[in-house]
Amino acid sequence: MTIALRESIADLAAALDDELVAFRRDLHAHPEVSRAEVRTTAMVLDRLREAGLAPRPLLVTGLVCDIGPTHDDAGAALPRLALRADLDALPVEDRCGCPWESTVAHVAHACGHDLHTTVLLGAGLVLAKLHAAGRLARPVRLVFQPAEEVQPGGAHDVLSQGALDGVDRVVAVHAEPKLDVGQVGTRIGPITSASDTVTVTVSSSGGHTSRPHLTGDVVYALGQVITQVPGVLGRRLDPRSGVNLTWGAVHAGDVHNAIPSTGTVSGTLRCLDVRAWERAGQVLHDAVEQVVAPYEVDVSVHHMRGVPPVDNDEAVNAELEAAARAVVGPAGVVLTEQSLGGEDFAWYLTKAPGAMARLGTATPGGRRYDLHQGDLVVDERAIGVGVRLLAGLAAGVLAQAE
């Protein structure tokens, strides 16, 4: 595409800067948790309609919106690109200290979803202008997804309602407070991890701590599960898969001199490789049963599948990188690290090839924040970068084409 089109996108995005910053601050001040994003959905819906578009509400919350031509001059269907953002906030106390701090107790946009929603809205408004001027060559679908922060996530709801029907590739961006604003992080292959919930329950008749030989020692058996099972997974699954089992909670007993009848330990199982993730459940069950077998206790393993890894497609990632270079320059596109965090964008990639990029939100030379923390502050200049990136990608503004 031409430099003129890139400059047109930049001008259209710049004209929206003040509006989008205000929109994002409003979302931040009024966060809504998963599957309760009613106000957020309505705000996006109203603004897209105001722009002359026809967004389609999804059941309960969330929406999709198509922009651009659907067929070429010969009547053949054009390949459609989907752009996805998530709407929900976290049950976290906001401590950002900004004038637009959350007005909802114990709820905050601590993962940047207010930024994601605003970026996608801005990209949609730019693309609507391009389409009206006859300058958008391919169809684009905006997907505003609810409930990314829970399991099972909102991706299942969205996909079941046909959000990727007719889509040949899908792209998303995610706030990254480890990167400076003006940087875009990309990576071929797994960029995030599978994330499952694991709970192990051990039970016996219980007894006195002076007579552990007369009962199954639940606490001791739990201790073996905690210390041994992660090691077994590390030996039974390919270590290159990045498998990681980390316990987060353990509960057993109330007094020092009684062996309890039940105890539980729960945590997360994460993995960067889909094939290893598919095997991990059975390996986990076998390991737990074998580890507690000598202690004459009953055991049950509850393994709840969460999300697979986000596995970036090489071709889509290359197009995303090229669009990023056109926006931030070659030096602004960096190799991003793999994360063991989970992202339900991964479910979209089981239906169509796609990629997720990380959008820098840190102020250069300023404090570094972390996601899922109530004190998260983002540099709002990232909004304009994200809008130009997604709109440029959708319009075909690629650095190598110039």
N, C-alpha and C positions, 0 to 999 in steps of 0.2 A: 504494500500500500504506500501511498505517497506521504511525503513529509507534510504536505498541506493538510491531509486528513488527521495526522497525529497532532498538528498544531490546533486544528479545529476542536479535537477532543479535549486538549489541554485548556482551551479557552472556555469551552462549555463547562468543564469541571470547575475551573476557577470561578465562574459566575455563580456556582452553587456553594462555594466554600462556606460562606456565613450561614446560609440556610442549613447546611448539613451539620455544621458544628452545633448549631442550636438544636437540631433534631436529635443528635447523639446525646447531648446534655439532658434533654427532656427524657429520653429513654433511660439514661443513667439514674435520673432522679425518681423514676417510676418503674423500677424493675418488677418483673413477674416471673415466678418460678415455672418449672416445666409443666406443660399442658394447661397453664393458666394465663397464657400470653394474649389475653383478649384485647387489652388496650393497645399493646404493641402491634398486634395484627391489624387493628382498625386504623392506626396511624399510617402504617405502610400502605394499606389498601386505599385509604382516602387520597394520599399523595399521588399514587400511581394513577388513580382515576382522574385526578385533577390534571395530570399530564396527558390525558386522552387515551390512556391504556385501559385494558379490560382484564384486571386481575381476577383470578378465580379463588375464592376462599376454600380452604380445606375443612374437613370435619373438625369441629371444636376450635382449633387455632392453626395458624400458618396459612400460606397462600402460594400460588404459582401465577406467573404472568408471562405470556408470550409476546415477543416483539419481533418485527421484521418480516420479510417475505417467507412464504412457505414452499413455493415452487419456482423452478427456473422458467425461462421463456418457452421451453419445450414441454412444460407441464410436469416435469419430474420433481419429486419431493427433494428438497434440499436437506443436507445433514444439519441437525440441530445441536447447538451447544447449550448446556445447562450451566448456570452459575448458582451456587448454593451458599446461603448464610443461615445461621442459627439465631433464634430469638430469645431463648430463656436465660434467666439469671440463676444465681446460686443462693442457697439458704445460708448466707454468710453476712456478718455485720459489716457495713460499709465504714471504712476508716480512711477514705481517700482525702478528707479534709478540704474538698473543693466546694464552691458554692452550690454545685449541682449534685452534692452527695445524696444518696438514697433517702427518700422520705418514707420508705417502707421498712419497718423494723425487721432485722434479721434477714434481709434479702438485699443482694448487691450484684451488680454486673462485675464480678471479680475475675471473669475469664475473657472479657473483651467482646462478648456477643453483641453489646450495643454498638460497638465499632463495626463488627461484621455486617450487621443489619443496615447500618447507615451507609457503608461502602457499597453494598449491593443496591440499595435504593438509589444512591447517586449514580452508579453505573447504569441502572435502568433508565433514569431520567435523561442521561446523556444519549443513550442508545435510542430512546424515543425521539429525540431531536434529530438524530442522524437518519432514522427511518423516515421521519416526516419529510426530510430533505432528499430522500431517495439515495442515501449514501450508506445504507446498511445492506450488505450483500447476502447475509445468511440469517436464518432464524435463531433466536436466542430465547431461552426460557429462564426466568428468574425463579428460584426456589427458596422461599423463606420457611425454614423448617422449625417446628417446635421441639422442645424436649430433648435436646442433645445431651443434657447433663444427667440423665437417669437411664436405668436399664430395666426393661428393654427401651431403647431410645426412640425418638420421634422419626428417625429415618425409616423405620418399618411402616409407620403410619403413612408417611409421605409416599413411599414406593407403592404401597398397596392401593393408593388413590391415583396411580398412573403418572406420577410426576416425571418419570423418565421415559415414558412412552414416546417413541420417535426420536429419542436423544441418542447421539452417537458418541458424545464425550461430555465429561462433567468436570468442573473446576471449582475450587474454593480457596479462600485465603484465611489464615488464622493469625490473630495478634501474637507478636513475639517480643516480649519486653527485654530479651537478651540481645536484640538487634537494634541498631540505631534507626530512627525514622529516616526514610530514604534508602533503606536496604531491603532487599527481598531475598529470602532464603529458599532454595530449591534443592531437590534431591531425587535421583532416580531410585526406584525400589521402595522398601519400607521406610516410612518417615515417622510413623507412630506404631504403637504396639497393640497387639490383642490385649484385652483386659477382661478378665473373668473374676467372679466372686467365688470364694471357696470357704465353706464352713465344715469343720470336722466335729462331730459330737461323739464323745466316749462315755459309756455308761457301765455301771456294775451295781451290785447290791449295796455298796458302801460299807463302812466299818470304822473301827477304832484305829488310830495311827499306831497304837502299840501292837496291833495284830495285822499287819499288811499282808501276811501270807494266807489269811483267811478270806480275802476278798480281792477283787480286781482293783488295783490302785489306779484310779482314774487320773489323778494329778501326775503321777509318774509317767503314765502312758501318754498323756498330753505332752509332757516334756519331751518325750522321744519323737512324737510327731513334729513338734516345733523345731527341733534341732536336726533331725535326720531326713525328713521328707524333702526339704529343698535340695539337699545334697544328692538324693537319689535322682531327682528330676535332672539335675545337672550332669549326671552320669548316664542316664537312659536316653536323653534327648541331645541332639547335636548342639554343642556349645555355641556354634555360630548362629544359632537361632535366637539367641538372646533371651532364653527362658529365665524367668525370675519369679519365685514364689516368696512373698513377704507377708508375714503375719502382722495384723494390726490390732487384734483384740483377743484376749484370753480370759475365760471366766470359769472358775471352779471353786466350790466350797465357800464357807462363811467363817469357820473357826479353825484354830490351829491344830486341834487334836482329834479331828474326825476326817476320815476319808469320804469325800462326797460321792453321791451316786451318779452324778452327771457332771460333765464339763465340756466346754466348747472352745475352739480356737477358730478364728476367721481371718481371712486376708485376701490378697489379690494374686492371681496368676497372670503373668504377662509374657508375651512372646512376640518376636519380630518376624517370624516365619510362619506362613499359613499352614504348611504341611506339618510342622512341628506342633503348631497349635491344635490341629485336628487330632494328633496322637496324644497330646498332653493329658487329656481327661482320663483316659484309661490307665496311663502310666501313674497318674496321681492316685487313682483308686487302688491300684495294686500296691503301690508303695505304702500307703496308709495302713492297709490291711496287714501287710507283711511286717511293718514296724511294730504294731501293737499286738501281734499274734502271741508273743510269749507271756503277756500280762493278763490273759483270761478276762478281757473286757469285750463288751460289744461296741461296735463302731459303725457310724454312718458318715458318708461323705456327700455333701451337697455342693455340686459344682454347677454354678449358673453361668452359662455362656454369655459374654457381654458383647464385645465387638471384635472383629478380626483386625489385623494391621491395615493401616492406610498404605497401600502399595502403589506408588506413583508409576503410571505407565510412561515408558521412555519417550514415545512420540509426543504424547500430550505434554509431558514435562518440558520437552524441547521447545514446543510452541509457547508454553508459559514463560520459559526463560527468555525467549526471543522478545516477547511482548514486554517483559520486565526490563530488558536492556534498552528497549526503545523509550521507556519511561524514566528509569533511574540511571542509565548508562551502564557500561560493562562493569565498572568497579562496584556498582551498587548491588550486583547479583552475586550472592555468596552461597557456598555449599552449607546447607543447614545440617545440624546434628540430628541423629535419630533420637526419638523420645520414647520412653516406656509408658507414657501417658496414652490413654485410649481416646478414640474419636469416631463417632458413629458415621462420619462421612465415608468410612470404610465400606459400609453396606452399599453405597451408591456404586462403588467400584466393582462390586460383584455383578452389576447389571450393565455397566458401560465403562470403557477405559477412561481414566481421568487422572487428575493430579491436584494436590494441595500445596500451596506455597505459604511461607511464613512472612508476615508483613511486619517490618520493624516498627516498634512503638516507643522506643527509648529516646529521650532527649540526649543528643551527643554531649558527653562530659557530665551528664547528670546521674542521678541515682538509678540503679538497676532494681527492678521489681520482679516479683514472681506471680504467676497465674494462680488463681484460686485463693488469693490472699486479699483481705478486705481493704488493704492500703494501696491496691493497684492504681497507678495513675498512668495514662497513656498520653503521648504527645499527639495532639489532635491533627497535626500536619499529616499524619498517616492516613487520614480519611481521603485527602486529595490524591495521595499516591495510590491508594487502593482503587479509587474510582477510575483513575486514568489507566491503571493496569488492567482491570476487568473490562472496561469499555474498549480499550485498545486491543485486547485479545479478541473480544467478540467481533470487532470491526476489521480484524486482520492486520493490525498495525504491528509488524514484526521487524525487528532491527535488521535481520539479514536480507529483507526484501528491498532495502533502500540502497 
